[in-house]
Amino acid sequence: MLVPPRLALLIEEQMEDPGTGYFRRQLDDGTHYLLPGQARGSARNPLGAGALLRSHGLPVLTARNTAMIEAVTDLPPIIVADLFGLHPSTANRWASYANDSWTHYLAARDRQPAAPS
């Protein structure tokens, strides 16, 4: 997976010695989260994780938007909605931002013969 160099460095540091990171020292709860949360056994809040990544100079919003556009160009919006817990209209809006139409997928699906039961 390609990641920005600054993020790669942070991940490598965490992987080399996961037991000595700041958050691990503060919250040594035995979980295996890269960014553990304050609640025992949970991941860090997404807003807090975003703030932490931004403090290291990583473009969080740009990366999120790129990931969403990639997702809706690879999968139908309804699948993306289910995968990411989005409302279907939100996934459709992302598909319109990506300028990707799934009408060809629906047309091909309608042409396939039904599987015998």
C-alpha positions in Angstrom: 0.0 0.0 0.0 1.3 3.4 -0.9 1.2 5.9 1.9 2.8 9.4 2.4 6.4 9.2 3.6 5.7 10.9 6.9 2.9 8.4 7.6 5.1 5.5 6.6 7.7 6.7 9.1 5.1 6.9 11.9 3.8 3.4 11.1 7.3 1.9 10.9 8.2 3.4 14.3 5.0 2.0 15.8 5.6 -1.4 14.3 9.3 -1.6 15.4 8.4 -1.0 19.0 4.7 -0.9 19.7 5.1 -1.1 23.4 6.9 2.2 23.9 4.7 4.7 22.0 3.3 7.6 23.9 -0.3 6.3 23.8 0.8 2.8 24.7 2.6 4.0 27.8 -0.4 6.1 28.8 -3.0 3.4 28.1 -1.2 0.1 28.4 -4.4 -1.9 28.0 -3.0 -4.8 25.9 -5.0 -3.8 22.7 -3.4 -3.9 19.3 -4.7 -0.7 17.9 -2.2 1.6 16.1 -4.0 4.5 17.7 -5.7 3.3 20.9 -8.5 5.3 22.4 -9.0 6.5 26.0 -11.7 3.9 26.6 -10.1 0.6 27.5 -10.0 -1.8 24.4 -11.2 0.8 21.9 -9.7 2.6 18.9 -9.1 6.4 19.1 -12.0 8.7 18.2 -11.8 9.5 14.4 -11.8 13.3 15.2 -8.9 12.9 17.6 -7.0 10.6 15.1 -7.5 13.2 12.4 -6.1 15.9 14.6 -3.1 13.7 15.5 -2.4 13.0 11.8 -2.8 16.7 10.9 -0.3 17.6 13.7 2.2 15.4 11.8 1.5 17.2 8.6 -0.6 14.5 7.0 -3.5 15.6 4.7 -6.4 13.8 6.4 -9.4 15.3 4.5 -7.7 15.0 1.1 -6.8 11.4 1.8 -10.4 10.6 2.9 -11.9 12.3 -0.1 -9.6 10.4 -2.5 -10.4 7.1 -0.7 -14.1 7.7 -1.0 -13.9 8.6 -4.7 -11.8 5.5 -5.4 -14.3 3.3 -3.5 -17.3 4.5 -5.5 -15.5 4.1 -8.8 -14.6 0.5 -7.9 -17.9 -0.6 -6.3 -21.6 0.3 -6.6 -22.6 3.1 -4.2 -25.0 0.8 -2.3 -22.1 -1.5 -1.5 -19.9 1.4 -0.4 -22.8 2.6 1.8 -23.0 -0.8 3.5 -19.2 -1.1 3.9 -18.6 2.3 5.4 -21.9 2.8 7.2 -23.0 5.6 4.9 -26.6 6.6 4.0 -27.2 5.4 0.4 -27.8 8.9 -0.8 -24.4 10.0 0.6 -22.7 7.2 -1.4 -24.7 8.2 -4.5 -23.5 11.8 -4.0 -19.9 10.5 -3.8 -20.5 8.6 -7.0 -21.7 11.8 -8.7 -18.6 13.6 -7.5 -16.5 10.8 -9.0 -18.6 11.3 -12.2 -19.0 7.5 -12.4 -22.2 5.9 -13.6 -23.2 2.4 -12.6 -25.9 2.1 -15.3 -23.5 -0.2 -17.3 -23.3 -2.5 -14.2 -27.1 -2.6 -13.8 -27.6 -3.2 -17.6 -25.1 -6.1 -17.6 -26.7 -7.6 -14.5 -30.2 -7.5 -16.1 -28.8 -9.3 -19.2 -27.4 -12.3 -17.2 -29.7 -15.3 -17.0 -31.0 -16.1 -13.5 -29.2 -19.0 -11.8 -31.2 -22.2 -11.6 -32.4 -23.0 -8.1 
